[in-house]
């Protein structure tokens, strides 16, 4: 179902405010807005599963989406979190392959849905958009390389320390991090018991304070030293 006129105008305003689309021609931007639609998704709802057809790309308008890698034995790991203004789901369209990950709403979210053909039309006709997409993909590849390096060379405690430092920097809440132990495990590829053991040790050392779904970092340097010194 195509959006109504008032929704098209709303989509147009949203797209115009994103740097990825800022250099599109007016005709291309208007054509894209007519093909897109907004979609609301509740916390915990699955947007797509790994191996599903790659029929759409998405941009987060509000909320956050967890990108999850599933293993053959049923384990899963959160490899990215998508926030307001960030696109995702384009890789399968570009490679003509099924989804390589799953996507689940971390919080109640609203997304802009971009149909496969609409994205391909932009890539064919708008070279500025192609350059923007290449920059996004290159940045993700760089982050993926760092993540793979952490999994390959850092032990459990160093991996967890690195994640806490990254989250503290992202949230910019003077040391506060809002995340559960289960979510920490999913982000690091560890089991929950390992995460709980490490946090308990650091709490006794006076490095942090833990609460219900919240962590306050008291000794950032200790975590930084742990991240850089503990290698497999």
Backbone as JSON, one array per atom type, in Angstrom:
{
  "sequence": "XXXXXXXXXXXXXXXXXXXXXXXXXXXXXXXXXXXXXXXXXXXXXXXXXXXXXXXXXXXXXXXXXXXXXXXXXXXXXXXXXXXXXXXXXXXXXXXXXXXXXXXXXXXXXXXXXXXXXXXXXXXXXXXXXXXXXXXXXXXXXXXXXXXXXXXXXXXXXXXXXXXXXXXXXXXXXXXXXXXXXXXXXXXXXXXXXXXXXXXXXXXXXXXXXXXXXXXXXXXXXXXXXXXXXXXX",
  "N": [[0.84, -1.2, 0.0], [0.65, 2.14, -0.96], [1.78, 5.25, 0.51], [-0.43, 7.82, 1.79], [-1.13, 11.2, 0.61], [-0.49, 13.16, 2.61], [1.21, 11.67, 4.21], [3.26, 11.13, 2.44], [4.39, 13.66, 2.21], [5.36, 13.92, 4.78], [7.23, 11.84, 4.86], [8.94, 12.82, 2.93], [9.98, 15.11, 4.19], [11.34, 13.88, 6.29], [13.31, 12.35, 4.91], [14.71, 14.42, 3.62], [16.02, 15.57, 5.72], [18.15, 13.92, 6.27], [21.58, 13.23, 5.92], [22.49, 11.38, 4.04], [20.68, 11.56, 1.95], [20.75, 14.15, 1.16], [21.84, 15.28, -1.14], [20.36, 14.45, -3.25], [18.48, 14.78, -6.3], [15.54, 16.83, -6.67], [13.48, 15.52, -7.98], [14.18, 12.81, -7.77], [14.13, 12.49, -5.01], [11.45, 13.0, -4.44], [10.24, 10.92, -5.87], [11.22, 8.73, -4.5], [10.08, 9.13, -1.95], [7.4, 8.65, -2.51], [7.37, 5.93, -2.83], [8.07, 4.83, -0.43], [7.28, 3.92, 3.02], [6.14, 4.42, 6.39], [6.76, 2.38, 9.25], [5.71, 0.91, 12.23], [7.08, -0.76, 15.05], [7.02, -3.0, 17.73], [8.71, -3.28, 20.95], [10.94, -5.97, 21.11], [9.83, -7.24, 18.94], [10.24, -9.07, 15.93], [11.77, -7.94, 13.05], [12.94, -8.95, 10.7], [14.16, -12.24, 9.88], [17.29, -14.01, 9.94], [18.34, -15.25, 6.82], [15.92, -14.7, 5.59], [14.18, -13.37, 2.66], [15.71, -10.59, 0.99], [14.06, -7.97, 0.74], [13.61, -5.32, 1.33], [15.03, -2.21, 2.47], [15.86, -0.27, 5.41], [15.33, 2.65, 7.47], [15.98, 4.01, 10.6], [13.61, 5.83, 12.32], [12.76, 6.44, 14.87], [13.56, 5.13, 18.14], [15.32, 1.98, 18.53], [17.12, -0.64, 16.87], [18.16, -3.96, 17.12], [20.76, -5.71, 15.59], [21.27, -8.98, 14.8], [23.31, -11.85, 14.88], [22.9, -15.19, 14.12], [23.8, -18.48, 15.16], [24.39, -21.85, 13.92], [23.85, -23.65, 15.95], [21.99, -22.45, 17.51], [22.78, -20.3, 19.09], [23.1, -16.74, 19.65], [24.25, -13.44, 18.74], [24.51, -10.03, 19.38], [25.43, -7.82, 16.98], [25.3, -5.23, 16.2], [23.75, -2.03, 16.82], [21.13, -0.16, 15.68], [20.27, 3.21, 15.3], [18.43, 6.37, 15.46], [18.05, 7.74, 12.25], [19.82, 6.04, 11.0], [20.58, 3.8, 8.38], [19.76, 0.39, 7.43], [19.83, -3.08, 6.41], [20.35, -3.06, 3.75], [22.34, -4.61, 2.62], [21.76, -7.24, 1.69], [20.19, -6.63, -0.49], [22.02, -5.38, -2.18], [23.84, -7.44, -2.63], [22.23, -9.37, -3.66], [21.35, -11.5, -2.14], [19.95, -13.6, 0.51], [18.92, -12.39, 3.83], [21.63, -11.8, 5.99], [21.67, -11.54, 8.67], [19.56, -11.27, 11.62], [16.93, -8.97, 12.6], [15.77, -7.21, 15.34], [13.51, -5.37, 17.33], [14.9, -3.33, 19.69], [13.87, -1.4, 21.3], [10.59, 0.13, 21.4], [9.89, 1.16, 18.16], [10.04, 3.24, 15.19], [10.15, 2.93, 11.73], [11.44, 3.77, 8.49], [10.49, 2.28, 5.56], [12.13, 1.12, 2.77], [11.52, 0.04, -0.37], [12.97, -2.66, -2.26], [13.37, -2.22, -5.11], [13.17, 0.55, -5.27], [15.44, 1.38, -3.89], [17.43, 0.31, -5.56], [16.97, 1.81, -7.87], [17.79, 4.36, -7.04], [20.53, 3.89, -6.65], [21.3, 3.45, -9.24], [20.83, 5.87, -10.52], [21.72, 8.08, -9.02], [24.68, 9.34, -8.27], [25.82, 10.58, -6.05], [24.43, 9.46, -3.96], [25.32, 6.83, -4.15], [28.01, 7.16, -3.39], [27.63, 7.96, -0.76], [26.48, 5.64, 0.34], [28.62, 3.88, 0.0], [30.45, 4.97, 1.8], [29.12, 4.52, 4.25], [29.05, 1.69, 4.26], [31.77, 1.15, 4.26], [32.57, 2.17, 6.75], [31.14, 0.45, 8.42], [32.39, -1.94, 7.78], [34.91, -1.48, 8.8], [34.34, -1.29, 11.56], [33.38, -3.86, 11.92], [35.71, -5.31, 11.49], [37.2, -4.55, 13.77], [35.59, -5.66, 15.73], [35.75, -8.41, 15.14], [38.45, -8.75, 15.6], [38.52, -8.35, 18.35], [37.06, -10.57, 19.24], [38.74, -12.57, 18.41], [41.25, -12.14, 19.63], [41.02, -11.07, 22.22], [40.42, -11.9, 25.64], [37.64, -13.07, 27.69], [37.13, -11.16, 29.79], [38.45, -8.87, 28.84], [37.06, -8.41, 26.49], [34.53, -7.78, 27.5], [35.16, -5.51, 29.0], [35.92, -3.76, 26.95], [33.46, -3.47, 25.6], [31.86, -2.22, 27.59], [33.2, 0.23, 27.83], [32.83, 1.28, 25.25], [30.01, 1.53, 25.2], [29.62, 3.33, 27.28], [30.81, 5.6, 26.2], [29.13, 6.05, 24.0], [26.59, 6.54, 25.18], [27.05, 8.75, 26.78], [26.58, 9.53, 29.48], [27.93, 10.27, 31.81], [29.29, 8.03, 32.83], [27.23, 6.23, 33.35], [25.57, 3.3, 32.22], [22.97, 1.83, 30.5], [21.94, -1.28, 30.47], [21.3, -4.78, 30.39], [22.59, -7.78, 32.04], [22.18, -10.01, 30.45], [21.96, -8.83, 27.91], [24.55, -7.79, 27.68], [25.94, -10.19, 27.5], [24.98, -11.15, 25.04], [26.05, -9.25, 23.33], [28.77, -9.7, 23.47], [29.29, -12.34, 22.94], [29.47, -14.09, 25.03], [28.57, -16.26, 27.82], [25.89, -15.7, 30.17], [26.58, -16.2, 32.83], [29.35, -15.88, 32.86], [29.58, -13.16, 32.34], [28.29, -12.13, 34.63], [30.03, -13.01, 36.63], [32.4, -11.6, 36.04], [31.52, -8.91, 36.3], [30.83, -8.95, 38.99], [33.33, -9.33, 40.21], [34.62, -6.96, 39.41], [33.02, -5.13, 40.65], [33.54, -5.67, 43.35], [36.17, -4.86, 43.36], [35.83, -2.19, 43.25], [35.52, -0.89, 40.86], [33.19, -0.41, 39.49], [29.61, 0.11, 39.84], [26.77, -1.89, 40.07], [23.36, -2.12, 39.12], [19.84, -2.73, 38.75], [19.7, -3.53, 35.58], [21.46, -1.49, 35.02], [24.6, 0.17, 34.98], [27.24, 1.76, 36.64], [30.2, 3.24, 35.91], [33.1, 3.52, 37.76], [35.84, 3.47, 37.76], [37.34, 4.12, 35.13], [39.86, 3.98, 33.94], [40.91, 1.58, 34.89], [39.4, -0.32, 33.51], [40.15, 0.34, 30.91], [42.89, -0.31, 31.0], [42.66, -3.04, 31.41], [41.41, -3.86, 29.06], [43.44, -3.41, 27.18], [45.53, -5.02, 27.97], [44.85, -7.71, 28.45], [45.14, -10.49, 26.67], [44.39, -13.25, 24.52]],
  "CA": [[0.0, 0.0, 0.0], [1.42, 3.37, -1.04], [1.35, 6.22, 1.51], [-1.3, 8.91, 1.39], [-0.43, 12.43, 0.29], [0.08, 13.8, 3.79], [2.32, 10.84, 4.67], [4.34, 11.35, 1.49], [5.04, 14.92, 2.6], [6.09, 13.64, 6.03], [8.39, 11.04, 4.46], [9.83, 13.72, 2.2], [10.68, 15.93, 5.19], [12.27, 13.02, 7.01], [14.44, 12.05, 4.02], [15.46, 15.65, 3.36], [16.82, 15.88, 6.89], [19.22, 12.95, 6.42], [22.72, 13.59, 5.07], [22.61, 10.42, 2.94], [19.78, 11.94, 0.86], [20.77, 15.62, 1.03], [22.28, 15.72, -2.46], [19.49, 13.89, -4.29], [17.67, 15.73, -7.05], [14.17, 16.93, -6.15], [12.63, 14.49, -8.61], [14.52, 11.51, -7.19], [13.68, 12.48, -3.62], [9.99, 12.89, -4.46], [9.89, 9.57, -6.34], [11.52, 7.81, -3.4], [9.09, 9.34, -0.89], [6.14, 8.02, -2.91], [7.5, 4.47, -2.76], [8.38, 4.41, 0.94], [6.22, 4.01, 4.02], [6.57, 4.28, 7.78], [6.33, 1.13, 9.9], [5.95, 0.86, 13.66], [7.42, -2.1, 15.52], [7.06, -3.01, 19.19], [9.91, -3.83, 21.58], [11.02, -7.42, 21.05], [9.26, -7.75, 17.7], [11.22, -9.4, 14.89], [11.55, -7.28, 11.77], [13.22, -10.03, 9.75], [15.04, -13.3, 10.36], [18.42, -14.43, 9.11], [17.97, -16.08, 5.67], [14.73, -14.18, 4.92], [14.46, -12.61, 1.44], [16.1, -9.19, 1.17], [13.12, -7.25, -0.12], [13.5, -3.92, 1.73], [15.99, -1.6, 3.37], [15.15, 0.47, 6.45], [15.99, 3.73, 8.2], [15.34, 4.21, 11.91], [13.07, 7.16, 12.58], [12.81, 6.56, 16.32], [13.83, 3.86, 18.79], [16.58, 1.31, 18.17], [16.97, -1.99, 16.33], [19.32, -4.82, 17.32], [21.13, -6.58, 14.48], [21.68, -10.2, 15.51], [23.86, -12.96, 14.11], [22.5, -16.48, 14.7], [24.65, -19.61, 14.8], [23.66, -23.07, 13.58], [23.46, -24.37, 17.17], [20.98, -21.7, 18.23], [23.31, -19.14, 19.81], [22.96, -15.47, 18.94], [25.11, -12.36, 19.21], [24.16, -8.71, 18.86], [26.63, -7.29, 16.35], [25.15, -3.8, 15.96], [22.52, -1.39, 17.25], [20.81, 0.91, 14.75], [19.55, 4.29, 15.97], [17.73, 7.35, 14.62], [18.73, 8.22, 11.06], [20.76, 5.06, 10.47], [19.99, 2.8, 7.48], [20.22, -0.98, 7.55], [19.09, -4.02, 5.58], [20.64, -2.85, 2.32], [23.39, -5.49, 2.12], [21.19, -8.33, 0.91], [19.73, -6.08, -1.78], [23.2, -5.12, -3.0], [24.5, -8.7, -2.98], [21.21, -10.27, -4.21], [21.34, -12.69, -1.29], [19.05, -13.48, 1.67], [19.43, -11.68, 4.99], [22.76, -12.44, 6.66], [21.43, -11.38, 10.09], [18.19, -10.98, 12.01], [16.74, -7.63, 13.15], [14.74, -7.22, 16.38], [13.35, -4.06, 17.98], [15.42, -3.23, 21.05], [12.84, -0.59, 21.94], [9.53, 0.49, 20.47], [10.58, 1.91, 17.1], [9.38, 3.55, 13.92], [11.12, 2.77, 10.65], [11.07, 4.04, 7.11], [10.71, 1.09, 4.74], [12.51, 1.45, 1.39], [11.43, -1.17, -1.19], [14.19, -3.08, -2.97], [13.54, -1.58, -6.41], [13.39, 1.98, -5.05], [16.85, 1.54, -3.54], [18.23, 0.03, -6.75], [16.82, 2.95, -8.77], [18.67, 5.42, -6.54], [21.92, 3.51, -6.9], [21.55, 3.54, -10.68], [20.65, 7.21, -11.05], [22.24, 9.16, -8.17], [26.04, 8.94, -7.88], [26.08, 11.06, -4.69], [23.87, 8.46, -3.06], [26.24, 5.69, -4.2], [29.17, 7.51, -2.57], [27.19, 7.93, 0.63], [26.33, 4.25, 0.74], [29.95, 3.31, 0.11], [31.03, 5.44, 3.06], [28.45, 3.79, 5.34], [29.48, 0.3, 4.23], [33.19, 1.11, 4.65], [32.62, 2.36, 8.2], [30.67, -0.78, 9.06], [33.42, -2.95, 7.59], [35.97, -1.17, 9.75], [33.85, -1.69, 12.88], [33.32, -5.32, 11.93], [37.08, -5.79, 11.66], [37.56, -4.38, 15.17], [34.82, -6.63, 16.51], [36.33, -9.72, 14.9], [39.73, -8.77, 16.3], [38.25, -8.52, 19.78], [36.64, -11.95, 19.47], [39.85, -13.48, 18.12], [42.46, -11.92, 20.41], [40.77, -10.65, 23.59], [39.72, -12.89, 26.45], [36.28, -12.68, 28.07], [37.11, -9.92, 30.56], [38.86, -7.75, 27.99], [35.93, -8.16, 25.58], [33.48, -7.12, 28.27], [35.65, -4.17, 29.33], [35.83, -2.95, 25.73], [32.06, -3.14, 25.33], [31.41, -1.22, 28.57], [33.79, 1.52, 27.48], [32.15, 1.74, 24.04], [28.65, 1.93, 25.55], [29.73, 4.55, 28.1], [31.09, 6.71, 25.27], [27.94, 6.28, 23.18], [25.47, 7.07, 25.94], [27.45, 10.07, 27.29], [25.82, 9.77, 30.71], [28.86, 10.39, 32.93], [29.62, 6.72, 33.36], [26.08, 5.34, 33.43], [25.23, 2.48, 31.06], [21.7, 1.13, 30.71], [21.98, -2.54, 29.75], [21.2, -5.94, 31.28], [23.66, -8.76, 31.9], [21.87, -10.85, 29.29], [22.32, -8.07, 26.71], [26.01, -7.76, 27.62], [26.37, -11.5, 27.01], [24.66, -11.23, 23.62], [26.94, -8.36, 22.59], [30.17, -10.15, 23.54], [29.42, -13.75, 22.62], [29.75, -14.81, 26.27], [27.38, -16.71, 28.54], [25.49, -14.74, 31.19], [27.32, -16.48, 34.06], [30.68, -15.28, 32.72], [29.4, -11.72, 32.5], [27.97, -11.87, 36.03], [31.24, -13.25, 37.41], [33.32, -10.48, 35.8], [30.96, -7.71, 36.91], [30.94, -9.11, 40.44], [34.73, -9.09, 40.56], [34.93, -5.54, 39.25], [32.27, -4.42, 41.69], [34.32, -5.82, 44.6], [37.39, -4.06, 43.21], [35.48, -0.78, 43.29], [35.61, -0.3, 39.52], [31.86, -0.05, 39.01], [28.45, -0.22, 40.65], [25.74, -2.48, 39.23], [21.99, -2.09, 39.6], [18.92, -3.45, 37.87], [19.8, -3.07, 34.2], [22.23, -0.25, 34.95], [25.98, 0.06, 35.46], [27.95, 3.03, 36.81], [31.64, 3.03, 35.88], [33.81, 4.36, 38.73], [37.27, 3.47, 37.45], [37.43, 3.91, 33.68], [41.23, 3.62, 33.59], [41.12, 0.16, 35.16], [38.82, -1.06, 32.39], [41.01, 0.6, 29.74], [44.11, -1.12, 31.16], [42.26, -4.44, 31.25], [41.17, -4.09, 27.63], [44.68, -3.37, 26.39], [46.56, -5.95, 28.46], [44.43, -9.12, 28.5], [45.07, -11.11, 25.35], [44.3, -14.71, 24.54]],
  "C": [[0.87, 1.26, 0.0], [0.9, 4.39, -0.04], [0.44, 7.28, 0.93], [-0.49, 10.19, 1.2], [0.23, 13.08, 1.48], [1.26, 13.0, 4.34], [3.51, 10.98, 3.75], [5.11, 12.61, 1.85], [5.88, 14.71, 3.86], [7.35, 12.82, 5.75], [9.42, 11.92, 3.76], [10.63, 14.59, 3.17], [11.71, 15.11, 5.95], [13.51, 12.73, 6.16], [15.33, 13.27, 3.8], [16.36, 16.03, 4.52], [17.98, 14.93, 7.13], [20.35, 13.25, 5.43], [22.87, 12.65, 3.87], [21.79, 10.84, 1.73], [19.84, 13.43, 0.53], [21.14, 16.11, -0.36], [21.46, 15.09, -3.59], [18.78, 15.01, -5.04], [16.26, 15.74, -6.48], [13.28, 15.84, -6.72], [12.9, 13.11, -8.01], [14.02, 11.4, -5.76], [12.16, 12.31, -3.55], [9.55, 11.49, -4.89], [10.13, 8.55, -5.24], [10.46, 7.91, -2.31], [7.76, 8.66, -1.24], [6.18, 6.51, -2.77], [7.69, 3.95, -1.34], [7.15, 4.49, 1.85], [6.84, 3.91, 5.41], [5.99, 2.99, 8.35], [6.67, 1.21, 11.37], [6.18, -0.59, 14.1], [7.6, -2.03, 17.03], [8.36, -3.62, 19.72], [9.86, -5.36, 21.57], [10.46, -8.04, 19.79], [10.34, -7.97, 16.66], [10.84, -8.7, 13.59], [11.83, -8.25, 10.62], [14.19, -11.01, 10.4], [16.21, -13.49, 9.4], [17.93, -15.43, 8.07], [16.64, -15.7, 5.03], [15.11, -13.49, 3.61], [14.8, -11.15, 1.75], [15.25, -8.31, 0.26], [12.99, -5.77, 0.22], [14.74, -3.51, 2.51], [15.21, -0.71, 4.33], [16.01, 1.62, 6.95], [15.24, 3.93, 9.5], [14.89, 5.66, 12.04], [13.06, 7.46, 14.08], [13.03, 5.18, 16.92], [15.17, 3.28, 18.39], [16.31, -0.14, 17.78], [18.27, -2.76, 16.56], [19.53, -5.7, 16.09], [21.83, -7.8, 15.07], [22.18, -11.26, 14.53], [23.53, -14.25, 14.83], [23.43, -17.58, 14.23], [23.79, -20.84, 14.53], [23.16, -23.82, 14.81], [22.52, -23.55, 18.05], [21.48, -20.52, 19.04], [23.11, -17.88, 18.98], [23.84, -14.41, 19.57], [24.67, -11.07, 18.57], [25.42, -8.09, 18.28], [26.51, -5.79, 16.04], [23.82, -3.32, 16.54], [22.28, -0.2, 16.32], [19.9, 1.93, 15.44], [19.02, 5.3, 14.95], [18.61, 7.83, 13.46], [19.64, 7.22, 10.4], [20.04, 4.04, 9.58], [20.53, 1.41, 7.77], [19.37, -1.86, 6.63], [19.37, -3.91, 4.1], [21.59, -3.9, 1.75], [22.84, -6.61, 1.25], [20.68, -7.87, -0.45], [20.91, -5.89, -2.72], [23.85, -6.41, -3.48], [23.55, -9.71, -3.63], [21.18, -11.6, -3.46], [20.35, -12.51, -0.15], [19.71, -12.72, 2.82], [20.56, -12.47, 5.65], [22.64, -12.33, 8.17], [19.93, -11.27, 10.35], [18.14, -9.56, 12.56], [15.55, -7.66, 14.1], [14.7, -5.84, 17.04], [13.87, -4.12, 19.41], [14.49, -2.4, 21.92], [11.71, -0.4, 20.94], [10.1, 1.45, 19.43], [9.65, 2.23, 15.95], [10.45, 3.58, 12.84], [10.55, 3.31, 9.35], [11.45, 2.82, 6.29], [10.98, 1.53, 3.3], [12.45, 0.16, 0.57], [12.71, -1.42, -1.98], [14.4, -2.3, -4.26], [13.79, -0.08, -6.27], [14.85, 2.25, -4.7], [17.74, 1.33, -4.75], [18.15, 1.19, -7.75], [17.71, 4.11, -8.34], [20.13, 5.12, -6.86], [22.28, 3.64, -8.38], [21.6, 4.99, -11.16], [21.32, 8.33, -10.27], [23.63, 8.79, -7.64], [26.4, 9.44, -6.48], [25.56, 10.07, -3.65], [24.77, 7.22, -3.02], [27.45, 5.95, -3.31], [28.82, 7.48, -1.09], [27.04, 6.53, 1.16], [27.68, 3.57, 0.89], [30.63, 3.72, 1.41], [30.44, 4.7, 4.26], [28.96, 2.35, 5.42], [30.95, 0.17, 4.65], [33.35, 1.27, 6.15], [32.18, 1.1, 8.93], [31.7, -1.9, 8.92], [34.56, -2.75, 8.57], [35.57, -1.59, 11.17], [33.79, -3.2, 13.01], [34.7, -5.92, 12.12], [37.54, -5.67, 13.11], [36.86, -5.41, 16.05], [35.41, -8.04, 16.36], [37.68, -9.85, 15.59], [39.55, -8.99, 17.78], [37.88, -9.96, 20.09], [37.81, -12.92, 19.3], [40.98, -13.37, 19.13], [42.23, -11.51, 21.87], [40.05, -11.74, 24.37], [38.39, -12.3, 26.92], [36.24, -11.34, 28.8], [37.48, -8.71, 29.72], [37.75, -7.39, 27.0], [34.83, -7.37, 26.29], [33.9, -5.7, 28.64], [35.55, -3.25, 28.12], [34.4, -2.54, 25.45], [31.55, -2.08, 26.3], [31.95, 0.16, 28.24], [33.13, 2.11, 26.24], [30.75, 2.26, 24.37], [28.66, 3.21, 26.38], [29.97, 5.77, 27.22], [29.87, 7.06, 24.44], [26.83, 6.98, 23.96], [25.76, 8.43, 26.55], [26.65, 10.45, 28.54], [26.72, 9.73, 31.94], [29.09, 9.04, 33.62], [28.47, 5.75, 33.44], [25.86, 4.6, 32.12], [23.94, 1.74, 31.39], [21.68, -0.12, 29.85], [21.93, -3.68, 30.76], [22.39, -6.87, 31.07], [23.44, -9.67, 30.7], [22.25, -10.14, 27.99], [23.83, -7.96, 26.57], [26.54, -9.08, 27.07], [26.13, -11.61, 25.5], [25.59, -10.36, 22.77], [28.38, -8.87, 22.53], [30.37, -11.6, 23.17], [29.75, -14.6, 23.83], [28.45, -15.36, 26.86], [27.13, -15.75, 29.7], [26.28, -14.95, 32.49], [28.72, -15.87, 34.03], [30.61, -13.78, 32.92], [29.16, -11.38, 33.97], [29.21, -12.02, 36.92], [32.22, -12.08, 37.28], [32.82, -9.2, 36.46], [31.05, -7.77, 38.43], [32.34, -8.83, 40.93], [35.07, -7.61, 40.48], [34.2, -4.68, 40.27], [33.01, -4.49, 43.02], [35.61, -5.02, 44.56], [37.11, -2.56, 43.26], [35.55, -0.08, 41.94], [34.26, 0.19, 39.01], [30.81, -0.41, 40.05], [27.39, -0.77, 39.7], [24.38, -2.37, 39.92], [21.11, -2.88, 38.65], [18.98, -2.85, 36.46], [20.61, -1.81, 34.04], [23.6, -0.46, 35.57], [26.58, 1.46, 35.53], [29.45, 2.73, 36.87], [32.31, 4.03, 36.82], [35.29, 4.5, 38.39], [37.45, 3.12, 35.98], [38.82, 3.45, 33.28], [41.5, 2.13, 33.83], [40.57, -0.7, 34.03], [39.65, -0.87, 31.12], [42.29, -0.23, 29.81], [43.81, -2.6, 30.95], [42.07, -4.77, 29.77], [42.47, -4.21, 26.85], [45.7, -4.45, 26.79], [46.17, -7.41, 28.41], [44.24, -9.67, 27.09], [45.01, -12.61, 25.5], [45.69, -15.3, 24.46]]
}
